[in-house]
Amino acid sequence: MVQDNGKEQTLALKLRVWRQRRGQPGAFEEHSLAAVPTSASFLEMMDMLNEQLIKAGKDTFAFDHDCREGICGMCSMTINGMPHGPIPGVTTCQLHMRNFRDGETITVEPWRARAFPVLKDLAVDRSGFDKVIQSGGFITVRTGSAPEANNIPVPKPVADEAMDAAECIGCGACVASCKNGSAMLFVGAKINHLNILPQGQAERDRRTLSMVKTMDEAGFGNCSNYGECQAHCPKSITLDVIAKLNRDYLRARVKEFFSSTGKPSKGGD
Amino acid sequence: MALTGLVLAGFVLGHMTGNLLMFKSSEAINAYAAWLHANKGLLWGARTVLILSTFAHIWVGIQLALENRAARDGGPADDATRRATIASRTMPYSGVVILGFAIFHLLHFTFRTIALGGATFAEGDVYKMLIAGFSCKPVAYFYIISMLLLCLHLSHGVSSVFQTLGLRNERWRSRLDGLALAYAWIIALGFISIPLAVLTGCLK
């Protein structure tokens, strides 16, 4: 936003930022930050705050970030109670300060969920997601030279649906926004991505059962269809993936229950 | 939750349509009640399924509520809600009130250990029993409030059944939400019509 005199608008902000050391109780710290350009991203504003703290000889705030172009899924702040802030469909790094008012008080917290313990300040441990992926979020292939791309035809609608699910960047905003701390949107996205592609068929049922089991063991909550995850997902993944996850899970459980043992039962003929 | 909820949501529809015989005549509702009690197999079959579903629904509901509370870990200090409905957020609370109502309702009209309304329940005369029962104003108001909460509970629950069974998508979500809301209102208004008719003197 540019003013008439050609100079960029700036904001003076009051920040309530969460301070916590691993395993200890945390609390909010209040800071004032002046001359924040409206074109700055939220993470650049946090960098300004940290520079101010360094100059004053104080401890900086730890926060996760990497690509800063909205595709890596590292940034993870709850801003005024909303994961990734007030604008739907964007990550924290793509949230710009022009969406805030001069003089506003902004509350910055880490993701809040039992499965995402705080490492330091705003950085949380999201290895629960890694465990879910390790338990089935892949397609087992022999490594080596790349196979001929057209060996396995993928119908266009299937490819589109898989790509929609594959948009998930695994940031954890679904868990942080869910009032049950549930990871169903994340797991649903991963399962949909792989379960509908021809390459994913061989491990479909095993993948579904295993990822859901790992999800439960990692301490995530259950889905009760609030829809908050979809409303806060920076990639606008829809609840469709959860419905499909439920369907695939039911199917896999039924198939497992009635699976053939390959042998006649005792007393059978 | 979905399967047991489906049984219970189906039951309230049957119960409600049966009740509406009140408006036909006293003979109609009494004959219906007598028919139900004459078919012991049907009555106890339905009761067994209902009792099992109710206990399973409550047990799983409590378990989920406790797990979910623990998983949330307190939540953000500055919590914001974008689209979760009041109905979805109050399911455990509306559920508890409906359970309390169901227990009272059974003691009142099935076991008849609570004789509010000062009625002497003549065996077989369901019509008179209901008129006497709802003539007691606190009973009628509690009944109406509980049915409105049942409406709230069903509006979220019925739609969620489809999601849990994997039979919902972005296109059908709003339609199914509308269908669930319509179903919930039909059930609630059907039930409420009887105490309301007694209170206003339409049924005597």
Interface residues (C-beta under 8 A of the other chain):
Chain A: F28 T78 N80 G81 M82 P88 T107 E109 R112 A113 R114 A115 A176 S177 C178 K179 N180 G181 S182 G219 F220 G221 N222 S224 N225 Y226 G227 E228 Q230 A231 H232 T238 L239 D240 I242 A243 K244 L245 N246 R247 D248 L250
Chain B: L64 E67 N68 A70 A71 R72 D73 G74 G75 P76 A77 D78 D79 A80 T81 R82 R83 A84 T85 S88 R89 M91 H156 S159 S160 F162 Q163 T164 L165 G166 L167 R168 N169 E170 R173
